[in-house]
Amino acid sequence: MLEMETSVLILVLVSSILALIVAALFAFWISKQSRGSPQMKEFSDAIHEGAMTFLNQEYRYLSLFIALMLVVLFLVYSLMEGGSWSQGGKMALTFLIGAILSALAGNMGMRIATVANSRTTQACRKDLNSGLRVAVRAGSVMGLCVVGLGLLGVFVLYELLGDVSVLFGYGFGASSIALFARVGGGIYTKGADVGADIVGKVEENIPEDDPRNPGVIADNVGDNVGDVAGMGADLFESYVEAIISAMLIGFVVLGGLDESFVSFPMVIAGLGILSSIVGVLIVRGKKPSTAMNVGTFISAGLVMVLSLLASYYMLDAFEPFYAVIIGLVAGLIIGLTTQYFTSYDFKPVKSLAEDAKTGPATVIISGMSLGMMSTVIPIVVVAIAIISSYSLMEWAFEPEFSGIYGIALAAVGMLSTLGMTLSTDCYGPVADNAAGIAEMAHVGPEVRERCENLDAVGNTTAAIGKGFAIGSAALAALALLFSYVTTCVGEGLLESYTINLLDSTVIAGLFLGALVPFLFSSLALRGVGKAAHELVEEIRRQFREIKGLREGEAKPDYSRAVEISTTGAIHSMILPGVIAVVAPILVGYALGPEALAGFLVGALASGFLLAIYMANAGGAWDNAKKYIETGELGGKGSEPHAASVIGDTVGDPLKDTAGPSLNILIKLMSVVALIFIPLF
């Protein structure tokens, strides 16, 4: 058994370090690629500087929040009944490390993404496959940094502290960074996108990514701060919290049978990293979508085989393997469902584009209907995954509530190939920036077309990534909910694992929890509206006051637009973030731990549905516009195209700001409930 445990530790450590080594090698390889013409370098540098300006300002605000929470956690766990200065110090330390590693992963990924954009454009001058390799490897730096740093942090802290429960401080630190990065980045990216489009496309009738538009650099910066740094922090949080929850439940429920139940989730994560590295390395070919699908399915297949061996040799049972596979398959189905409802290769988006013939009202109504309909399959799939993974484990093992461990393993399984999934998702912003630089630098129609081909695939992978993030968030939040109940029972705050749904406080908590995602989304969308309004006024001012700007004879002030977008996003992210942290504490303190359990269930149910609806409706509106731009239904400049642009403008903040932020909200509130149990 000791030999087995040693092998497990080596596997987990080696896989996490190997992910970081491969990410570093990819970053070095990208740095050696040509940046292209001086004009391409100029635009790339402007995007990079704008992205880092936003990130640095955001981190200044976040550092104040982190400092405050360090003090709060230290005092709560030091002064609570049965607490100690040592316990307070451990919780504060794990929180700080989680925050630092989450920020580090996002920072590293975004740095590479913003220097790879012009290199992708230049590579497309050779052929499409060369551009694909640069973009995918740039995205892989983000993906492999997230899984490498995430698993390494869990492993090292567990080995040093030997206490699974304090690892939730690590998850809380990751969640805090994730929420502000996702909300702030989402408000920035859509405020800049909508502001640039309203004046550029609608009022001035100039193409997207036209260098005459003062908001064009801010728009391209937004792709990175939202879909690279924001998405990376989001999935870093899901990844570590799913692993930690499974470890805690394994310790509490099944630890008496075999201690290997505690380390098994880390092993699955390690095997997933190795499988993801293989998947990333084989992505190549003339058809980008096929190449990335092949990489994704090979990664998934490898995880299946390796987790089968791990389940048999570590736990002498196949049921844990089945639970992992249930989660993995559920994630793939949700991703494919998202692709069906948001890609213009399929009927729903083509039908939505047809509705543009009768104006923007029918586009918006049909898009809302499509988004609502798209919730059916993900909800059913998650429901089946929950019941089947629970039943399998409960049937196989004697301890009561062993099925909870199965649900936690399903969450780990869904996230096991995150290194590959996130690589294809972060590829999207790189390809989008490459297409923008090709337009701004006037590199020629052939190169522009190749970059747009990469970008079109990037839109689909981004939609799949959002669907995957939402599905994994639901299972991770459910695992955290079970961890909360398990901890409450252990602390004597609840008599059993059963929560009485007829209790008035539980019902009140349920309704309050269902309310929070709507309030949170309202504030996020309002932030986008305010940021877009300020940017529109600035772009209009520049077109009025800078002589020769419309004719291309003068250069706009890009930095001013970046500054306005940054300030607006940072200010607008504060209130939603505060609500996410304070709401569960207030409910738990005022109504009690049972009511808080109801609150978490209500938030999970409404947040999951709302996130799917907004992400898929927004993605469908976006790709209906792009479908028309391929030349269908009159192409660019036609009345259907004008209607689809309005639909896309409405959908952008839904799919890139409010929707993705809900993934983090439902997990963060569960972690806050866990962390602040001593107050209840």
KOLTI-627404 format. One record per residue (C-alpha): x, y, z. Coordinates in steps of 0.05 Angstrom, whole numbers, padded with zeros to 5 digits, always signed. Layout:
REM residues N
XYZ
...
REM end
This chain:
REM residues 680
+00000+00000+00000
+00057+00047+00016
+00088+00032-00052
+00021+00047-00085
+00015+00113-00047
+00086+00133-00069
+00069+00118-00142
+00007+00161-00136
+00046+00220-00108
+00098+00215-00163
+00044+00211-00217
+00008+00273-00192
+00071+00314-00182
+00102+00294-00249
+00039+00307-00289
+00028+00377-00260
+00101+00397-00269
+00102+00368-00340
+00042+00411-00358
+00081+00473-00338
+00143+00450-00375
+00104+00438-00440
+00069+00506-00431
+00138+00539-00424
+00164+00504-00486
+00103+00526-00526
+00113+00598-00502
+00186+00595-00523
+00168+00566-00591
+00116+00621-00602
+00167+00675-00584
+00212+00651-00640
+00159+00659-00694
+00159+00720-00739
+00116+00779-00717
+00105+00803-00789
+00107+00874-00816
+00121+00937-00774
+00047+00954-00779
+00027+00886-00752
+00076+00894-00695
+00047+00962-00678
-00024+00937-00672
-00002+00875-00634
+00038+00917-00584
-00022+00963-00574
-00067+00904-00558
-00016+00874-00511
-00005+00940-00474
-00080+00952-00468
-00091+00882-00440
-00036+00889-00388
-00061+00959-00369
-00130+00930-00353
-00101+00870-00316
-00054+00912-00274
-00109+00960-00253
-00156+00902-00238
-00104+00869-00195
-00093+00933-00155
-00167+00931-00135
-00164+00856-00122
-00104+00862-00077
-00146+00905-00029
-00200+00852-00028
-00149+00797-00017
-00116+00834+00040
-00184+00845+00074
-00204+00771+00067
-00137+00748+00094
-00150+00786+00158
-00223+00762+00162
-00205+00688+00151
-00148+00691+00200
-00192+00721+00255
-00252+00676+00242
-00212+00612+00245
-00168+00635+00302
-00223+00661+00348
-00280+00612+00333
-00298+00559+00384
-00246+00503+00379
-00204+00546+00332
-00131+00566+00339
-00080+00614+00312
-00051+00556+00273
-00118+00540+00240
-00128+00613+00223
-00059+00617+00192
-00070+00555+00150
-00136+00580+00122
-00107+00649+00106
-00046+00617+00073
-00086+00571+00028
-00131+00629+00008
-00071+00671-00011
-00039+00616-00051
-00104+00602-00088
-00111+00675-00106
-00039+00681-00129
-00039+00618-00172
-00106+00636-00205
-00081+00706-00221
-00014+00677-00245
-00047+00627-00292
-00091+00682-00323
-00033+00731-00329
+00013+00681-00362
-00040+00658-00411
-00060+00728-00431
+00012+00750-00441
+00023+00694-00491
-00044+00704-00525
-00030+00778-00537
+00039+00766-00567
+00015+00707-00610
-00037+00746-00649
+00008+00779-00701
+00049+00715-00704
-00014+00677-00723
-00029+00728-00777
+00041+00722-00804
+00038+00646-00802
-00026+00648-00843
+00014+00682-00898
+00047+00613-00907
-00015+00569-00901
-00075+00556-00856
-00043+00498-00818
+00015+00542-00796
-00032+00595-00769
-00072+00540-00734
-00010+00513-00698
+00010+00581-00671
-00060+00597-00647
-00072+00529-00615
-00005+00528-00580
-00018+00598-00553
-00084+00575-00525
-00049+00513-00497
-00005+00556-00454
-00067+00580-00418
-00098+00511-00414
-00036+00476-00388
-00019+00531-00339
-00088+00526-00308
-00086+00450-00298
-00012+00449-00280
-00015+00504-00227
-00084+00482-00202
-00065+00409-00189
+00005+00427-00163
-00026+00475-00112
-00076+00423-00087
-00022+00369-00083
+00031+00411-00047
-00018+00441+00004
-00049+00373+00019
+00019+00341+00030
+00044+00398+00073
-00019+00410+00115
-00050+00340+00114
-00121+00370+00122
-00170+00369+00064
-00218+00419+00096
-00169+00477+00097
-00159+00468+00022
-00226+00503+00012
-00188+00566+00029
-00148+00552-00034
-00213+00545-00073
-00240+00610-00043
-00177+00647-00065
-00185+00620-00135
-00260+00637-00136
-00247+00709-00114
-00199+00722-00171
-00244+00685-00220
-00306+00725-00204
-00274+00793-00210
-00233+00772-00272
-00295+00744-00306
-00342+00801-00288
-00291+00856-00299
-00264+00825-00363
-00334+00811-00389
-00357+00882-00377
-00294+00909-00410
-00298+00864-00472
-00372+00875-00486
-00372+00949-00469
-00315+00958-00518
-00346+00912-00571
-00415+00943-00568
-00387+01014-00565
-00341+01003-00625
-00396+00970-00666
-00450+01022-00652
-00407+01079-00679
-00365+01040-00729
-00413+00993-00763
-00479+01028-00752
-00464+01103-00752
-00400+01109-00794
-00413+01048-00838
-00340+01024-00834
-00319+00950-00830
-00305+00913-00766
-00232+00920-00743
-00223+00982-00786
-00162+01021-00759
-00201+01087-00766
-00246+01066-00709
-00218+01094-00643
-00249+01034-00606
-00217+00980-00648
-00157+00967-00602
-00202+00967-00540
-00247+00916-00575
-00188+00870-00590
-00161+00878-00519
-00229+00856-00494
-00225+00789-00529
-00165+00773-00486
-00186+00799-00418
-00254+00765-00424
-00242+00699-00459
-00169+00685-00439
-00157+00714-00369
-00231+00710-00349
-00245+00640-00376
-00179+00614-00349
-00193+00639-00279
-00264+00611-00284
-00242+00541-00301
-00182+00543-00254
-00233+00552-00199
-00279+00496-00223
-00220+00449-00231
-00190+00457-00162
-00257+00459-00126
-00282+00396-00160
-00218+00360-00139
-00220+00386-00067
-00294+00370-00059
-00283+00298-00083
-00224+00291-00036
-00264+00316+00025
-00325+00273+00010
-00279+00213-00002
-00246+00225+00066
-00311+00235+00105
-00355+00182+00071
-00307+00129+00047
-00241+00144+00081
-00255+00088+00132
-00253+00037+00076
-00190+00059+00040
-00149+00124+00043
-00140+00117-00033
-00210+00147-00041
-00179+00214-00019
-00122+00214-00070
-00161+00183-00128
-00189+00250-00153
-00118+00278-00157
-00097+00217-00197
-00154+00226-00247
-00134+00300-00254
-00061+00279-00266
-00081+00228-00319
-00124+00281-00351
-00065+00327-00357
-00023+00274-00392
-00080+00260-00440
-00090+00334-00454
-00017+00343-00471
-00023+00287-00523
-00086+00318-00551
-00054+00387-00558
+00007+00359-00593
-00033+00324-00647
-00076+00384-00667
-00057+00399-00739
-00087+00394-00808
-00120+00434-00863
-00188+00436-00829
-00183+00470-00761
-00250+00446-00733
-00234+00373-00750
-00164+00379-00722
-00188+00405-00655
-00245+00355-00650
-00194+00299-00661
-00150+00326-00606
-00209+00332-00558
-00235+00262-00571
-00166+00230-00566
-00155+00265-00499
-00222+00239-00475
-00207+00168-00500
-00140+00167-00464
-00172+00190-00399
-00223+00134-00404
-00169+00080-00412
-00123+00108-00358
-00178+00121-00307
-00202+00049-00317
-00133+00024-00296
-00129+00073-00239
-00198+00053-00212
-00180-00021-00214
-00110-00017-00184
-00124+00037-00132
-00194+00021-00108
-00204-00051-00133
-00271-00030-00163
-00297-00005-00229
-00354+00039-00203
-00309+00100-00191
-00286+00093-00263
-00359+00092-00286
-00373+00156-00247
-00313+00191-00279
-00336+00169-00349
-00407+00192-00335
-00381+00262-00321
-00334+00262-00381
-00388+00239-00429
-00438+00289-00399
-00388+00345-00413
-00378+00323-00485
-00454+00319-00496
-00464+00389-00467
-00408+00415-00511
-00437+00383-00574
-00506+00409-00556
-00479+00479-00550
-00446+00471-00618
-00512+00449-00649
-00550+00509-00622
-00496+00561-00636
-00459+00541-00700
-00485+00563-00768
-00470+00494-00795
-00535+00471-00763
-00609+00486-00771
-00624+00529-00709
-00576+00585-00728
-00595+00582-00801
-00668+00589-00782
-00650+00647-00737
-00615+00680-00796
-00677+00670-00839
-00717+00708-00787
-00672+00768-00799
-00710+00779-00865
-00768+00809-00825
-00726+00855-00781
-00690+00858-00714
-00753+00844-00671
-00762+00774-00700
-00688+00760-00694
-00689+00778-00620
-00753+00738-00606
-00728+00677-00643
-00660+00682-00609
-00692+00684-00540
-00734+00623-00559
-00673+00585-00584
-00634+00601-00520
-00691+00576-00476
-00699+00512-00517
-00624+00499-00513
-00629+00488-00438
-00667+00423-00445
-00612+00374-00464
-00558+00401-00415
-00607+00399-00357
-00630+00328-00374
-00558+00305-00384
-00536+00333-00317
-00596+00303-00283
-00580+00234-00312
-00507+00242-00293
-00526+00260-00221
-00573+00201-00212
-00530+00149-00247
-00464+00168-00214
-00498+00170-00145
-00534+00103-00155
-00472+00067-00180
-00429+00086-00120
-00484+00075-00069
-00496+00005-00098
-00422-00013-00097
-00401+00012-00027
-00434+00002+00040
-00424+00069+00076
-00486+00113+00076
-00485+00169+00024
-00426+00139-00014
-00465+00160-00076
-00445+00232-00061
-00373+00212-00077
-00397+00188-00146
-00426+00257-00162
-00361+00290-00141
-00322+00242-00185
-00368+00259-00244
-00348+00332-00235
-00274+00313-00235
-00286+00270-00297
-00319+00327-00334
-00259+00371-00319
-00206+00317-00329
-00189+00340-00401
-00192+00413-00382
-00121+00423-00408
-00145+00406-00479
-00214+00438-00473
-00187+00505-00448
-00132+00504-00502
-00184+00502-00557
-00226+00555-00522
-00168+00604-00512
-00148+00592-00584
-00210+00633-00604
-00187+00702-00579
-00118+00692-00611
-00151+00675-00678
-00199+00734-00670
-00142+00782-00657
-00103+00753-00716
-00162+00767-00762
-00168+00838-00734
-00094+00851-00746
-00099+00824-00816
-00154+00875-00830
-00119+00933-00795
-00052+00920-00827
-00080+00908-00897
-00042+00843-00908
-00085+00821-00967
-00151+00784-00979
-00121+00714-00980
-00088+00721-00911
-00149+00756-00884
-00193+00698-00908
-00148+00646-00874
-00149+00685-00809
-00225+00691-00814
-00229+00616-00824
-00191+00607-00759
-00234+00659-00725
-00299+00625-00748
-00276+00560-00716
-00255+00600-00655
-00327+00625-00647
-00352+00554-00645
-00297+00530-00597
-00312+00589-00552
-00386+00571-00551
-00369+00498-00535
-00321+00521-00481
-00375+00564-00449
-00424+00505-00451
-00371+00460-00421
-00356+00513-00367
-00429+00518-00349
-00438+00442-00344
-00376+00433-00302
-00397+00491-00258
-00463+00457-00243
-00431+00391-00222
-00375+00427-00184
-00426+00470-00147
-00466+00408-00130
-00404+00374-00103
-00390+00437-00062
-00462+00436-00036
-00452+00364-00012
-00386+00385+00019
-00423+00441+00056
-00476+00393+00083
-00422+00342+00101
-00382+00394+00139
-00445+00421+00175
-00462+00350+00198
-00391+00341+00223
-00394+00407+00260
-00461+00387+00292
-00499+00444+00257
-00545+00394+00222
-00574+00330+00251
-00568+00291+00186
-00554+00297+00112
-00628+00309+00100
-00655+00380+00091
-00730+00390+00104
-00761+00424+00043
-00824+00439+00083
-00786+00482+00132
-00805+00555+00120
-00734+00581+00127
-00709+00530+00076
-00763+00552+00027
-00746+00625+00040
-00672+00609+00028
-00690+00574-00037
-00727+00635-00064
-00671+00682-00042
-00619+00638-00076
-00659+00636-00141
-00662+00712-00139
-00587+00725-00134
-00568+00703-00206
-00620+00751-00234
-00596+00809-00191
-00524+00793-00207
-00538+00789-00282
-00576+00854-00280
-00516+00890-00249
-00467+00859-00299
-00510+00878-00359
-00520+00948-00332
-00444+00954-00326
-00437+00935-00400
-00489+00988-00418
-00453+01042-00380
-00385+01024-00406
-00411+01022-00478
-00446+01089-00470
-00382+01123-00447
-00342+01092-00503
-00393+01112-00556
-00389+01184-00533
-00313+01182-00537
-00312+01151-00607
-00362+01202-00632
-00320+01258-00602
-00258+01234-00639
-00294+01229-00705
-00320+01300-00695
-00255+01332-00671
-00199+01295-00706
-00195+01321-00777
-00184+01269-00831
-00201+01210-00786
-00259+01185-00829
-00215+01189-00891
-00159+01151-00859
-00112+01211-00861
-00106+01218-00785
-00093+01167-00729
-00145+01159-00673
-00128+01161-00599
-00133+01086-00583
-00105+01093-00513
-00162+01139-00491
-00214+01087-00511
-00175+01033-00473
-00172+01077-00411
-00247+01091-00412
-00264+01018-00421
-00217+00997-00365
-00243+01047-00315
-00316+01031-00330
-00306+00956-00324
-00266+00961-00258
-00318+01005-00225
-00377+00963-00249
-00348+00896-00225
-00345+00915-00151
-00419+00911-00131
-00434+00843-00164
-00372+00815-00131
-00392+00841-00062
-00462+00811-00069
-00433+00743-00087
-00391+00742-00023
-00439+00776+00026
-00506+00744+00006
-00492+00673+00031
-00461+00699+00095
-00523+00741+00110
-00571+00684+00095
-00531+00634+00137
-00524+00682+00196
-00596+00707+00195
-00634+00644+00177
-00587+00587+00195
-00548+00532+00160
-00609+00494+00134
-00636+00557+00101
-00567+00569+00070
-00570+00499+00040
-00636+00518+00008
-00605+00583-00016
-00549+00546-00051
-00597+00498-00085
-00640+00556-00110
-00579+00594-00136
-00553+00531-00170
-00619+00515-00206
-00635+00585-00230
-00562+00603-00245
-00550+00541-00286
-00612+00552-00329
-00599+00626-00337
-00526+00615-00356
-00543+00565-00411
-00599+00608-00438
-00556+00671-00442
-00494+00637-00470
-00530+00599-00525
-00577+00656-00545
-00518+00703-00550
-00477+00652-00589
-00534+00639-00637
-00545+00714-00651
-00470+00722-00663
-00465+00665-00713
-00530+00683-00748
-00496+00749-00765
-00433+00713-00788
-00475+00665-00830
-00505+00724-00867
-00435+00755-00875
-00413+00693-00914
-00459+00718-00970
-00524+00685-00951
-00590+00723-00950
-00559+00784-00985
-00493+00785-00947
-00461+00846-00915
-00499+00911-00922
-00566+00878-00934
-00628+00889-00890
-00623+00819-00859
-00551+00835-00842
-00570+00900-00807
-00623+00863-00767
-00573+00808-00748
-00523+00860-00724
-00574+00887-00675
-00587+00816-00650
-00513+00804-00642
-00505+00870-00604
-00561+00848-00555
-00531+00779-00548
-00458+00799-00537
-00463+00819-00463
-00507+00758-00450
-00457+00707-00477
-00393+00741-00456
-00409+00777-00391
-00470+00756-00351
-00475+00684-00374
-00403+00662-00361
-00401+00701-00295
-00458+00659-00268
-00413+00597-00271
-00369+00629-00219
-00426+00658-00178
-00458+00591-00162
-00391+00561-00143
-00365+00620-00104
-00428+00624-00061
-00421+00550-00044
-00348+00560-00025
-00365+00621+00018
-00418+00580+00053
-00365+00526+00068
-00312+00575+00090
-00356+00614+00137
-00392+00555+00170
-00361+00577+00238
-00405+00640+00236
-00469+00600+00231
REM end
